[in-house]
Amino acid sequence: MMVGRLLLSLTAVFLLAACGGGTNLEEPPEIRYGEDICEQCGMIISEARYAASYITTAGDVRLFDDVGGMLVYDVQNQEDVHIYWVHDFDSEEWIKADTAVYVLNDDLATPMGWGLAAFANAADAEQFMAENGGVLTTWDDLHEGIAAGNLKPGDLSAHIHQDE
C-alpha cells in the first residue's frame, strides 16, 4: 500500500514537471522590476520603458535593463535567438524588437547610456522626436552598427545610417 502511494506520488510529480515548466517561446517574459538582474551589466532592472529581453531557441530567457546592452550581449555571446523583445517607450507594453521604430537621442538618460527609445509605431516615434530631438533608426541598423563596433553609448546619432 505504501509503495503504491509512493509510485502514484512520483508519477504525479513527473507528469507535472513534463507538462508545466517550459518557456513559451512566443510570449514576452515577466520582469520583476527592482529584483531581476541585467545579463549584460549585472545591475538591477528598474525601468520598464528601457528594459529588453530575448529568448533563445533552447528557451533560455535573457533580461536586460537597456536595449543597447541587449544588442551588445547578443553580439558578444552569439546565441541562437528565437525572438527579441523591447518595451514601447510610452505604454511600456512589450513589442517585438524587429517591428519597433527606434529613436536615438544622446540626451535621453537610459540605464546604460545608449539613448535608445523603442516605439510600437512611427507616429509615436516622430512625436517623441518633434518634442525631444533624435534620429529614427531600425532594429537591423542598430544590430549591424553594434556588431560592426560603430555604435557606443552616448555617441549613437552621428553613426546611424539614415535613408533620406
PyMOL commands that set and color helices and strands:
alter all, ss='L'
color gray80, all
select helices_A, chain A and resi 2-20+67-77+97-99+122-132+139-147+157-159
alter helices_A, ss='H'
color red, helices_A
select strands_A, chain A and resi 52-56+61-64+81-87+94-96+101-104+116-119+135-137
alter strands_A, ss='S'
color yellow, strands_A
deselect
rebuild
show_as cartoon
